[in-house]
Amino acid sequence: MSYQNIVTELDADGIFSITLNRADKLNALSAELLEELLDSINTAQKNPEVYSLLITGAGKAFCAGADIRRLASLDANSAYHFAREGQHVFDRLDTLGKPSLAAVNGFCFGGGCELAMAATLRFASVDARFAQPEVKLGVIPGFGGTQRLPRLVGKGRALDMCLSGRTLAAEEAHSWGLVNALHPADTLLSAAKDYLHALRPLAPIALQRTMEAIHQGYELPLDNALQLEALLFAQSAATKDKAEGVAAFLEKRKANFVGA
């Protein structure tokens, strides 16, 4: 697929970068951009050379949200399908099975904030700004914001953010746990890539099972979540990578994981 609204790149260490590239529109989520984003995520999932995914935005915004012109044309039926469309794209990112990191530069509003929350982790520039301002347009977040936000920052803070539509500075977003790390704008991308590069030597199956245990277990009663953890632990213990990791530790050498 030829992309007009995003730019993709795969580096030698397996980091697949997706840059939202509608800088003149603050990288707003048009239907075309969402389609390209979905295709690129599916490409990253299927490509064995991809070990992690990095999402960022061109220009002065990560993503300013959904395209307001499309929102203006929606009725109840089309709005439902629009929300489900965006949710599907972001769910594919959330369940990629490979670590993903949103490098948030500048504005991260509405659907942009929902996109960032679908990534495994979020790094932000110190001048980044976060908001779920949909209430100011007479609607609510529709791409997962009412569900992922409370899971990240707690119910009370999510209600505050979604009811007021107010903007959070990067420091507040970090203190809430919405953002994992802050960096100067000029070093944000290098810091994000350094983090993902550090994950590259680790066992891919162990990383995937860890994400599954946390994501799925978070929604379960503790007893059920512990059973899930034991099952995923057993699956990882049956891999060649487990045998290699233990042998490397005992032999005091660097492990060579192969993802099997």
C-alpha positions as a LaTeX table, in Angstrom:
\begin{tabular}{lrrr}
\hline
Residue & $x$ (\AA) & $y$ (\AA) & $z$ (\AA) \\
\hline
Met1 & 0.00 & 0.00 & 0.00 \\
Ser2 & 1.32 & 3.44 & $-0.95$ \\
Tyr3 & 1.02 & 5.88 & 1.96 \\
Gln4 & 0.06 & 9.53 & 1.58 \\
Asn5 & $-0.61$ & 10.44 & 5.22 \\
Ile6 & 2.08 & 8.53 & 7.11 \\
Val7 & 5.77 & 7.78 & 6.65 \\
Thr8 & 7.19 & 4.41 & 7.68 \\
Glu9 & 10.75 & 3.19 & 8.19 \\
Leu10 & 12.33 & $-0.03$ & 9.47 \\
Asp11 & 15.79 & 0.34 & 10.95 \\
Ala12 & 18.52 & $-2.27$ & 11.21 \\
Asp13 & 17.59 & $-3.09$ & 14.81 \\
Gly14 & 13.98 & $-3.95$ & 14.03 \\
Ile15 & 12.31 & $-0.68$ & 15.09 \\
Phe16 & 9.41 & 0.07 & 12.74 \\
Ser17 & 8.70 & 3.82 & 12.85 \\
Ile18 & 5.36 & 5.32 & 11.83 \\
Thr19 & 5.22 & 9.10 & 11.52 \\
Leu20 & 1.81 & 10.74 & 11.13 \\
Asn21 & 2.45 & 13.11 & 8.26 \\
Arg22 & $-0.38$ & 15.66 & 8.01 \\
Ala23 & 1.57 & 18.42 & 9.71 \\
Asp24 & $-0.54$ & 21.18 & 8.14 \\
Lys25 & $-3.61$ & 19.59 & 9.79 \\
Leu26 & $-1.79$ & 18.84 & 13.06 \\
Asn27 & $-1.88$ & 15.16 & 12.01 \\
Ala28 & $-5.64$ & 14.93 & 12.47 \\
Leu29 & $-7.05$ & 11.44 & 12.05 \\
Ser30 & $-8.76$ & 11.45 & 8.67 \\
Ala31 & $-10.37$ & 8.29 & 7.30 \\
Glu32 & $-7.42$ & 7.92 & 4.92 \\
Leu33 & $-4.87$ & 8.25 & 7.70 \\
Leu34 & $-6.68$ & 5.66 & 9.82 \\
Glu35 & $-6.72$ & 3.25 & 6.89 \\
Glu36 & $-2.99$ & 3.71 & 6.31 \\
Leu37 & $-2.27$ & 3.41 & 10.03 \\
Leu38 & $-4.14$ & 0.11 & 10.19 \\
Asp39 & $-2.29$ & $-1.25$ & 7.18 \\
Ser40 & 1.09 & $-0.23$ & 8.60 \\
Ile41 & 0.31 & $-1.82$ & 11.98 \\
Asn42 & $-0.74$ & $-5.05$ & 10.27 \\
Thr43 & 2.47 & $-4.93$ & 8.23 \\
Ala44 & 4.52 & $-4.54$ & 11.42 \\
Gln45 & 2.71 & $-7.45$ & 13.05 \\
Lys46 & 3.33 & $-9.82$ & 10.15 \\
Asn47 & 6.94 & $-8.87$ & 9.43 \\
Pro48 & 9.35 & $-11.07$ & 11.46 \\
Glu49 & 12.06 & $-8.41$ & 11.08 \\
Val50 & 9.97 & $-5.97$ & 13.15 \\
Tyr51 & 10.68 & $-6.25$ & 16.88 \\
Ser52 & 9.07 & $-3.01$ & 18.09 \\
Leu53 & 7.02 & $-0.09$ & 16.83 \\
Leu54 & 7.51 & 3.65 & 17.30 \\
Ile55 & 4.74 & 6.16 & 16.55 \\
Thr56 & 5.24 & 9.91 & 16.39 \\
Gly57 & 3.93 & 12.94 & 14.53 \\
Ala58 & 5.44 & 15.35 & 12.04 \\
Gly59 & 5.61 & 19.05 & 12.85 \\
Lys60 & 4.36 & 20.63 & 16.07 \\
Ala61 & 1.80 & 17.98 & 16.98 \\
Phe62 & 1.69 & 14.29 & 17.73 \\
Cys63 & $-1.98$ & 14.25 & 16.72 \\
Ala64 & $-4.66$ & 16.86 & 17.37 \\
Gly65 & $-7.50$ & 14.33 & 17.22 \\
Ala66 & $-10.14$ & 13.23 & 14.76 \\
Asp67 & $-10.89$ & 15.23 & 11.66 \\
Ile68 & $-13.55$ & 17.76 & 12.77 \\
Arg69 & $-15.01$ & 18.00 & 9.27 \\
Arg70 & $-15.87$ & 14.31 & 9.38 \\
Leu71 & $-17.32$ & 14.70 & 12.87 \\
Ala72 & $-19.60$ & 17.46 & 11.58 \\
Ser73 & $-21.17$ & 15.10 & 9.04 \\
Leu74 & $-21.95$ & 12.27 & 11.45 \\
Asp75 & $-25.40$ & 11.14 & 12.56 \\
Ala76 & $-26.03$ & 8.46 & 15.19 \\
Asn77 & $-25.55$ & 5.53 & 12.81 \\
Ser78 & $-22.44$ & 6.81 & 11.05 \\
Ala79 & $-20.98$ & 7.99 & 14.37 \\
Tyr80 & $-21.25$ & 4.46 & 15.78 \\
His81 & $-19.42$ & 3.00 & 12.79 \\
Phe82 & $-16.82$ & 5.79 & 12.91 \\
Ala83 & $-16.11$ & 5.02 & 16.58 \\
Arg84 & $-15.85$ & 1.29 & 15.92 \\
Glu85 & $-13.52$ & 1.96 & 12.99 \\
Gly86 & $-11.12$ & 3.98 & 15.16 \\
Gln87 & $-11.39$ & 1.49 & 18.02 \\
His88 & $-10.47$ & $-1.35$ & 15.68 \\
Val89 & $-7.33$ & 0.43 & 14.47 \\
Phe90 & $-6.20$ & 1.24 & 18.00 \\
Asp91 & $-7.03$ & $-2.28$ & 19.24 \\
Arg92 & $-4.70$ & $-3.67$ & 16.58 \\
Leu93 & $-1.93$ & $-1.51$ & 18.03 \\
Asp94 & $-2.83$ & $-2.49$ & 21.60 \\
Thr95 & $-2.74$ & $-6.21$ & 20.75 \\
Leu96 & 0.21 & $-6.09$ & 18.35 \\
Gly97 & 2.20 & $-8.60$ & 20.39 \\
Lys98 & 5.32 & $-6.46$ & 19.98 \\
Pro99 & 6.31 & $-3.50$ & 22.19 \\
Ser100 & 5.10 & $-0.16$ & 20.90 \\
Leu101 & 6.04 & 3.33 & 22.04 \\
Ala102 & 4.31 & 6.63 & 21.29 \\
Ala103 & 6.80 & 9.50 & 21.16 \\
Val104 & 4.47 & 12.41 & 21.87 \\
Asn105 & 5.63 & 15.74 & 20.52 \\
Gly106 & 3.45 & 18.82 & 20.98 \\
Phe107 & $-0.34$ & 18.52 & 20.91 \\
Cys108 & $-1.88$ & 15.16 & 21.81 \\
Phe109 & $-5.62$ & 15.78 & 21.86 \\
Gly110 & $-8.74$ & 13.67 & 21.51 \\
Gly111 & $-8.13$ & 10.78 & 19.14 \\
Gly112 & $-4.42$ & 11.55 & 19.31 \\
Cys113 & $-4.42$ & 10.95 & 23.04 \\
Glu114 & $-6.43$ & 7.77 & 22.47 \\
Leu115 & $-3.85$ & 6.63 & 19.91 \\
Ala116 & $-1.01$ & 7.26 & 22.35 \\
Met117 & $-2.83$ & 5.32 & 25.06 \\
Ala118 & $-3.15$ & 2.30 & 22.75 \\
Ala119 & 0.64 & 2.06 & 22.56 \\
Thr120 & 2.48 & $-0.04$ & 25.13 \\
Leu121 & 4.37 & 3.00 & 26.49 \\
Arg122 & 4.38 & 6.77 & 26.08 \\
Phe123 & 7.36 & 9.14 & 26.09 \\
Ala124 & 6.63 & 12.86 & 25.77 \\
Ser125 & 8.53 & 16.03 & 25.09 \\
Val126 & 8.51 & 18.50 & 27.97 \\
Asp127 & 6.33 & 20.84 & 25.93 \\
Ala128 & 3.73 & 18.20 & 25.01 \\
Arg129 & 0.08 & 18.82 & 25.88 \\
Phe130 & $-2.64$ & 16.21 & 26.47 \\
Ala131 & $-6.43$ & 16.53 & 26.42 \\
Gln132 & $-9.69$ & 14.69 & 25.84 \\
Pro133 & $-11.70$ & 17.78 & 24.80 \\
Glu134 & $-14.60$ & 16.00 & 23.06 \\
Val135 & $-17.15$ & 17.33 & 25.58 \\
Lys136 & $-16.49$ & 20.81 & 24.20 \\
Leu137 & $-17.81$ & 19.57 & 20.85 \\
Gly138 & $-20.89$ & 17.98 & 22.39 \\
Val139 & $-19.64$ & 14.39 & 22.20 \\
Ile140 & $-17.54$ & 11.97 & 24.25 \\
Pro141 & $-14.26$ & 10.21 & 23.42 \\
Gly142 & $-15.05$ & 7.43 & 20.97 \\
Phe143 & $-11.74$ & 5.73 & 20.12 \\
Gly144 & $-11.19$ & 4.15 & 23.55 \\
Gly145 & $-10.55$ & 7.21 & 25.71 \\
Thr146 & $-13.24$ & 6.51 & 28.31 \\
Gln147 & $-11.83$ & 3.01 & 28.79 \\
Arg148 & $-8.05$ & 3.19 & 28.44 \\
Leu149 & $-7.65$ & 6.48 & 30.31 \\
Pro150 & $-9.08$ & 5.26 & 33.66 \\
Arg151 & $-7.00$ & 2.11 & 33.37 \\
Leu152 & $-3.88$ & 4.26 & 33.10 \\
Val153 & $-4.59$ & 7.11 & 35.52 \\
Gly154 & $-7.53$ & 5.98 & 37.64 \\
Lys155 & $-11.27$ & 6.67 & 37.46 \\
Gly156 & $-11.23$ & 10.02 & 39.24 \\
Arg157 & $-8.53$ & 11.57 & 37.09 \\
Ala158 & $-10.10$ & 10.18 & 33.92 \\
Leu159 & $-13.42$ & 11.76 & 34.88 \\
Asp160 & $-11.68$ & 15.07 & 35.55 \\
Met161 & $-9.95$ & 15.03 & 32.18 \\
Cys162 & $-12.97$ & 13.92 & 30.12 \\
Leu163 & $-15.60$ & 16.05 & 31.90 \\
Ser164 & $-13.62$ & 19.28 & 31.87 \\
Gly165 & $-11.87$ & 18.78 & 28.55 \\
Arg166 & $-8.95$ & 20.61 & 30.09 \\
Thr167 & $-5.38$ & 20.42 & 28.84 \\
Leu168 & $-2.68$ & 18.67 & 30.84 \\
Ala169 & 0.92 & 19.84 & 30.64 \\
Ala170 & 3.51 & 17.13 & 30.13 \\
Glu171 & 4.61 & 17.28 & 33.77 \\
Glu172 & 1.09 & 16.66 & 35.06 \\
Ala173 & 0.52 & 13.85 & 32.56 \\
His174 & 3.75 & 12.27 & 33.78 \\
Ser175 & 2.82 & 12.61 & 37.45 \\
Trp176 & $-0.53$ & 10.95 & 36.71 \\
Gly177 & 1.11 & 7.99 & 34.99 \\
Leu178 & $-0.29$ & 8.82 & 31.56 \\
Val179 & 3.28 & 9.34 & 30.36 \\
Asn180 & 6.17 & 7.03 & 31.24 \\
Ala181 & 9.03 & 9.47 & 30.68 \\
Leu182 & 9.71 & 13.10 & 29.73 \\
His183 & 12.51 & 14.29 & 27.46 \\
Pro184 & 13.58 & 17.55 & 25.81 \\
Ala185 & 11.93 & 17.93 & 22.41 \\
Asp186 & 15.24 & 17.63 & 20.55 \\
Thr187 & 16.12 & 14.30 & 22.19 \\
Leu188 & 12.65 & 12.72 & 22.36 \\
Leu189 & 13.01 & 10.46 & 19.34 \\
Ser190 & 16.53 & 9.37 & 20.18 \\
Ala191 & 15.44 & 8.52 & 23.74 \\
Ala192 & 12.48 & 6.53 & 22.43 \\
Lys193 & 14.69 & 4.61 & 20.02 \\
Asp194 & 17.30 & 3.99 & 22.71 \\
Tyr195 & 14.61 & 2.43 & 24.90 \\
Leu196 & 13.35 & 0.19 & 22.10 \\
His197 & 16.91 & $-0.72$ & 21.08 \\
Ala198 & 17.47 & $-1.92$ & 24.65 \\
Leu199 & 14.53 & $-4.33$ & 24.28 \\
Arg200 & 15.90 & $-5.86$ & 21.09 \\
Pro201 & 18.23 & $-8.44$ & 22.72 \\
Leu202 & 15.43 & $-9.73$ & 24.98 \\
Ala203 & 13.32 & $-12.81$ & 24.30 \\
Pro204 & 10.42 & $-11.83$ & 21.98 \\
Ile205 & 8.05 & $-14.48$ & 23.30 \\
Ala206 & 8.72 & $-13.46$ & 26.89 \\
Leu207 & 7.96 & $-9.83$ & 26.00 \\
Gln208 & 4.74 & $-10.84$ & 24.28 \\
Arg209 & 3.59 & $-13.06$ & 27.16 \\
Thr210 & 4.41 & $-10.29$ & 29.65 \\
Met211 & 2.19 & $-7.83$ & 27.77 \\
Glu212 & $-0.59$ & $-10.41$ & 27.52 \\
Ala213 & $-0.45$ & $-11.15$ & 31.24 \\
Ile214 & $-0.66$ & $-7.48$ & 32.20 \\
His215 & $-3.26$ & $-6.43$ & 29.62 \\
Gln216 & $-5.60$ & $-9.39$ & 30.04 \\
Gly217 & $-5.02$ & $-9.97$ & 33.74 \\
Tyr218 & $-5.84$ & $-6.35$ & 34.61 \\
Glu219 & $-9.48$ & $-6.98$ & 33.73 \\
Leu220 & $-9.80$ & $-10.21$ & 35.71 \\
Pro221 & $-10.39$ & $-11.04$ & 39.39 \\
Leu222 & $-7.06$ & $-11.69$ & 41.08 \\
Asp223 & $-7.46$ & $-15.47$ & 41.26 \\
Asn224 & $-8.24$ & $-15.69$ & 37.55 \\
Ala225 & $-5.41$ & $-13.29$ & 36.70 \\
Leu226 & $-2.94$ & $-15.41$ & 38.66 \\
Gln227 & $-4.11$ & $-18.50$ & 36.80 \\
Leu228 & $-3.55$ & $-16.65$ & 33.52 \\
Glu229 & $-0.08$ & $-15.63$ & 34.67 \\
Ala230 & 0.77 & $-19.25$ & 35.53 \\
Leu231 & $-0.42$ & $-20.42$ & 32.12 \\
Leu232 & 1.61 & $-17.80$ & 30.25 \\
Phe233 & 4.62 & $-18.52$ & 32.47 \\
Ala234 & 4.31 & $-22.20$ & 31.54 \\
Gln235 & 4.13 & $-21.35$ & 27.85 \\
Ser236 & 7.26 & $-19.23$ & 28.05 \\
Ala237 & 9.05 & $-21.92$ & 30.07 \\
Ala238 & 8.52 & $-24.37$ & 27.20 \\
Thr239 & 10.40 & $-22.21$ & 24.68 \\
Lys240 & 13.91 & $-22.58$ & 23.30 \\
Asp241 & 14.49 & $-19.02$ & 24.48 \\
Lys242 & 13.94 & $-20.06$ & 28.09 \\
Ala243 & 16.50 & $-22.83$ & 27.75 \\
Glu244 & 18.93 & $-20.39$ & 26.13 \\
Gly245 & 18.33 & $-17.69$ & 28.74 \\
Val246 & 18.92 & $-20.01$ & 31.68 \\
Ala247 & 21.99 & $-21.58$ & 30.05 \\
Ala248 & 23.46 & $-18.17$ & 29.28 \\
Phe249 & 22.93 & $-17.04$ & 32.86 \\
Leu250 & 24.60 & $-20.14$ & 34.30 \\
Glu251 & 27.45 & $-19.93$ & 31.81 \\
Lys252 & 27.88 & $-16.18$ & 32.43 \\
Arg253 & 27.47 & $-15.21$ & 28.79 \\
Lys254 & 25.09 & $-13.09$ & 26.73 \\
Ala255 & 21.94 & $-14.89$ & 25.66 \\
Asn256 & 21.10 & $-15.29$ & 21.99 \\
Phe257 & 17.31 & $-15.37$ & 21.77 \\
Val258 & 15.67 & $-16.52$ & 18.54 \\
Gly259 & 11.97 & $-16.05$ & 19.30 \\
Ala260 & 11.13 & $-19.74$ & 19.53 \\
\hline
\end{tabular}
